[in-house]
Amino acid sequence: MYGHDDYLKYVNAYKTKVRNQQPIIPPHGINATPPQDMYFKGALFLHTLRSIVNNDQQWWAMLRDFYQRFKYQTIMTEDIVAWFNQRTHRNLTAVFDQYLRHTAIPTLELKFDDAAGTVSYRWKADEPNFAMPVRVGSKENWQIIQPTTQWQTMKTTLKKDEFAVATDLYFVEVSKT
């Protein structure tokens, strides 16, 4: 039986396979063959969504309920997004749109002021209203922050080279300055 660490290694190995050459979902009304990224980027997006939910019991129950709700139906992306928004009590529309309707994945930009003991952070994303929680800090002491596309600042005792982002739980880029 595989453990959690094995699962993380397995799913994160997909990152090298994602090409990000075109969005997974083309514009409406265009008949286009989906890119191969729909498999690898799609799996990494679901892994990211699981980390956003941050409750495995709730996550697996949601997936079972999702299947029961939509089995034997033809549905649109909007139906899926609305269902997840309702079930998580969050507006995840910009998160879905960023990963599925744009080529680039979001980048968490971090700016450190070691003298002041602060780090400023924001998401660089194509979706103007993109907001997604993410775990930061150190492996011994993660904390969840709520970055948006606007700069925010937090206190930290960690220096730039010590400050980590849980990139094994999210399909994101990180930029530190």
C-alpha positions in Angstrom: 0.0 0.0 0.0 1.3 3.4 -0.9 1.7 6.1 1.8 1.1 9.8 1.6 4.7 10.6 0.7 4.5 8.0 -2.2 1.3 9.7 -3.4 3.0 13.1 -3.4 6.0 11.9 -5.3 3.7 10.2 -7.9 1.4 13.2 -8.5 4.2 15.7 -8.5 6.1 13.8 -11.1 3.4 15.0 -13.5 4.8 18.5 -13.2 7.6 17.7 -15.7 5.0 16.5 -18.2 2.9 19.7 -18.4 3.8 21.8 -21.4 1.5 24.8 -20.8 1.3 25.5 -24.5 -2.4 26.2 -24.6 -5.3 26.3 -22.2 -7.1 23.0 -21.3 -10.5 24.6 -22.2 -10.6 26.4 -25.5 -12.9 29.4 -26.0 -16.6 28.5 -26.4 -17.7 27.7 -29.9 -14.3 26.6 -31.1 -13.9 22.9 -32.0 -10.4 22.2 -30.9 -8.6 19.0 -29.8 -7.7 19.4 -26.1 -4.0 19.4 -25.4 -2.3 16.4 -23.6 -2.0 18.8 -20.7 -5.6 18.0 -19.9 -4.4 14.8 -18.2 -1.3 15.9 -16.3 -2.3 19.5 -15.6 -5.8 18.3 -14.8 -4.5 15.8 -12.2 -2.3 18.5 -10.7 -5.2 20.9 -10.6 -7.3 18.3 -8.7 -4.4 17.8 -6.3 -4.3 21.6 -5.8 -8.1 21.7 -5.3 -7.7 18.9 -2.7 -5.1 21.1 -0.9 -7.4 24.1 -1.0 -10.2 22.1 0.6 -7.6 20.9 3.2 -9.8 18.2 4.7 -9.5 14.8 3.2 -12.7 13.4 4.7 -14.6 16.3 3.1 -12.7 16.0 -0.1 -13.4 12.3 -0.7 -17.0 12.7 0.3 -17.3 15.6 -2.2 -15.9 13.4 -5.0 -18.3 10.6 -4.2 -21.2 13.1 -4.1 -20.0 14.8 -7.3 -20.1 11.5 -9.1 -23.6 10.7 -7.8 -24.9 14.1 -8.7 -23.6 14.2 -12.3 -23.4 10.6 -13.4 -25.1 9.9 -16.8 -25.2 13.6 -17.6 -23.5 15.9 -20.1 -22.3 18.9 -18.1 -20.4 22.1 -18.7 -17.4 23.4 -16.8 -19.7 26.0 -15.3 -21.8 23.3 -13.7 -18.7 21.8 -12.0 -17.5 25.2 -10.8 -20.9 26.1 -9.4 -21.1 22.7 -7.6 -17.6 23.1 -6.1 -18.4 26.7 -5.1 -21.6 25.6 -3.3 -20.0 22.6 -1.6 -16.8 24.4 -0.4 -18.7 27.6 0.5 -16.0 29.5 -1.4 -15.8 31.2 -4.8 -13.3 29.1 -6.6 -14.3 30.4 -10.1 -11.1 32.3 -10.6 -9.0 29.3 -9.5 -10.8 27.0 -12.0 -10.5 29.7 -14.7 -6.8 30.2 -14.1 -5.9 26.5 -14.3 -8.3 25.6 -17.1 -8.8 28.6 -19.3 -5.2 30.1 -19.2 -1.9 28.6 -20.2 0.2 29.8 -17.3 0.0 28.5 -13.8 -0.1 31.1 -10.9 3.1 32.4 -9.4 3.4 33.2 -5.8 5.6 36.3 -5.7 7.5 36.8 -2.4 9.5 39.9 -1.4 11.6 39.7 1.7 12.7 42.4 4.1 14.9 40.5 6.5 15.8 43.7 8.4 12.1 44.3 9.2 11.3 40.6 9.5 8.5 40.7 6.9 7.6 39.0 3.7 5.2 40.6 1.2 3.3 38.2 -1.1 0.8 38.2 -3.9 -0.4 35.9 -6.8 0.7 36.8 -10.3 -2.0 35.3 -12.4 -4.0 35.9 -15.6 -7.3 36.0 -13.6 -7.6 39.5 -12.0 -9.6 38.2 -9.1 -7.4 35.1 -8.5 -7.1 34.2 -4.8 -6.0 30.9 -3.4 -4.9 29.8 0.0 -1.4 28.3 0.2 0.8 26.8 2.9 4.0 28.7 3.7 6.7 28.8 6.3 8.7 25.7 7.2 8.0 22.0 7.1 7.9 22.0 10.9 5.5 24.9 11.1 3.3 25.5 8.1 0.7 28.2 8.1 -2.0 29.0 5.5 -2.0 32.4 4.0 -4.7 33.9 1.7 -2.9 35.6 -1.1 -4.7 37.6 -3.8 -3.4 39.6 -6.7 -2.8 42.5 -4.3 0.3 42.8 -2.2 0.0 41.8 1.5 2.6 41.6 4.2 3.2 39.3 7.1 5.8 39.0 9.9 8.2 36.1 9.7 11.3 35.0 11.7 12.4 33.0 8.6 14.9 34.3 6.2 14.5 34.2 2.4 16.4 30.9 2.1 14.5 29.3 5.0 11.0 30.4 3.9 9.3 27.6 2.0 6.1 27.1 0.0 4.4 23.7 0.1 4.8 23.3 -3.7 4.3 19.5 -3.3 0.6 20.3 -2.4 -0.1 23.0 -5.1 0.7 23.3 -8.8 2.2 26.8 -8.6 5.5 28.6 -9.3 7.3 30.6 -6.7 9.4 33.7 -7.2 11.5 35.0 -4.3 13.2 38.4 -4.2 
